[in-house]
Amino acid sequence: MQPSLVASMRRMINTKLQPTRVKYVAPKDQIQMWRIVRGDEVFITSGKEKGKTGTVKKVLRSLNSLLITDRNMVTKHIRPQAEDPTKATKIQIEAPIHVSNVSLIDPQTRQPVKTHYRSIVNATTGKSERKRFVVGTEVEVPKPKADIAKYKLERVDSPKDTSAKDAREVTFIPDINVPPFPSSSILDELRNPYSKFR
């Protein structure tokens, strides 16, 4: 290609739509076994928020990073919108923190600790479960419980819903004298006329 054509193509590409530098972690470098999940309380060990604690808001597995509620805040400028073209705003959002810069908090001592997974057999079910433990101790770090009420939706009956009475009604009673298939003339039409087993 000619240099002038390449230069003109570069000018046509909008850099806001095509960012010049994309954050990316190669699949071989991504963490396979995460010890930190959403809702965990963590201690920030390095960076501008060093020494503070916070709750994990989101786990960014593709970037090996976390979003921690109200920590590592940055200002984002928002362009004027179509409904109000004169108004441009600034908002504060959480920026990702690399997972190596945080550690889980021991539930008993409230100090940052290292953890590892251990397989434990459940006494009631007999199944093996993977649980997090503080390294070198028998202290379990439980995973936070999901807020089920937050995701629970109220069920509303609509006119097209089948009623419980109709759903329970028995509409088919098998009879040994009646064949389950249609009559033989319909079956003959469905058969392959070129089959040698006809």
Disulfide bonds with the S-S distance in Angstrom:
none
